[in-house]
Each structure stands twice: as C-alpha cells, then as structure tokens.
Amino acid sequence: MTNLARSRLAFIGLVAAVLASAVAAVYAKHRNRKLFMELQSLTQERDQLEVDWSRLQIEQSAWSTHARVEQLARGEMGMRYPAADEQRLVSR
C-alpha cells in the first residue's frame, strides 16, 4: 500500500471518527434534555403529593379532635356519661 492510499485511509477513518463523535454528542445532549424534562415532571408530581399529604394530615387532625369524637359518640352512638347511681368503684 502506498503512502497516498494510507493517507486517504487515515483521512477517511478520521472523518468517520469525527462524524461518530458528533452524532454521539447530539444524542447525549438530546438524552440529557429528555431526562431533565422527566426530572422536572417528577419534581412537580412530588411537590403536589407533598401538598396533598399536608392537607390530609390537617384533615385527619380535624376529624380526630376530642370534641368531634365526643359529639359523634353522643349523637350517632347514643353514648352518654353514666349517672351517679350507675357508677361503681372497682378496687383490687
């Protein structure tokens, strides 16, 4: 193989390497943008879930207050405090 043929082969190899590198760089940038968009979407979803969790915690504390439980016990279950003559002292 002559020097000219070797030079051409080396040039073609270098051009192929540069093109492959350029395609890889474009693919990496595209993949990076796609993953960043997914990250943003997941971050928004996480933030919304945190807001929902906080709201549910507040709602749970409102539903489980002592006054509400007592109101439900009296109204829906007909519970009441025992009268004095209904009370018994139990000792060991």
C-alpha angles and dihedrals in degrees: 000000000000128000091252092054091048091050092050092048091049090048092050090048092050092048090050090049092049091049092048090049092050092049090048091050092050091047092049091050092048092048090048092053092047092051091046091054090050090049091052091049092049091047091054091048091050091050091050091049090051090052090049091048092052091049091050092050090052091047091049092051090049093051094047101051116132092242093053093048090050092048091052092046091054098039107036101025100034093232121159141168111275118253118248093259091052094056121097128191113226119198135170 
